């Protein structure tokens, strides 16, 4: 999960900031790659390092 973009999560850090996880390609601190580390950002914040991951579900037959 780490290293592509920070991913917005459903949980909130506090009433004004959402949690982001996963680290971005420009981060050089290995601590950011830990799954236990979380960043924060207000919901309207935009940057090239925060986004979401697309998931493709495959139906079983």
N, C-alpha and C positions, 0 to 999 in steps of 0.2 A: 504494500500500500504506500510505502514511503517513497518520495523522490520525484513524483510527477507534479502534482499540484496539491495545495492544502484543500481538503475536502470538507465542505459544510456538513455538520452533523445535526441530528434532531435535538440533541440535548442543549440546554442553555447554561452558560457559565454564571450569569446573573440575569435579572430581568431585561437588561439592555444589550447583552452580548451573547452570540451563539458560539458554540465550540467548533473549532476546526482541527483536523488531524491529518497526518500523512506527510508533511514536509513538502517543500517545493524544490524544483530543479536547481534553484540558485542558492539554497541553504548549504553552508559548509560545516555546520555544527552537527556531529553525529547524534547528539542528544535529541534533536528534532525527529530523528527516525524511529525513536522508541515509541511503541504503541501506547505506552502510559503517558506520554507527553501530549499536552493539548494546548492549542493556541485559542485566541478569542478574537471576535470581530463583531461589530454591529451589523445587523441584517442588511442594511443598504450599502455596505462597503464593497467596492469592486476593485480588483487588481488582476494582473495576468497570472498571479500565483495562487489564486483561490478559485475553486470551481466545484464540479461534481463529477462523479464517475458514472459512466453509462454501463448498464448491465444488460446482457442479452440472455434471456431465459430460453431454454430449449425444452420443448414439450416432449415427454417420454411417450412411447407408443406401447 
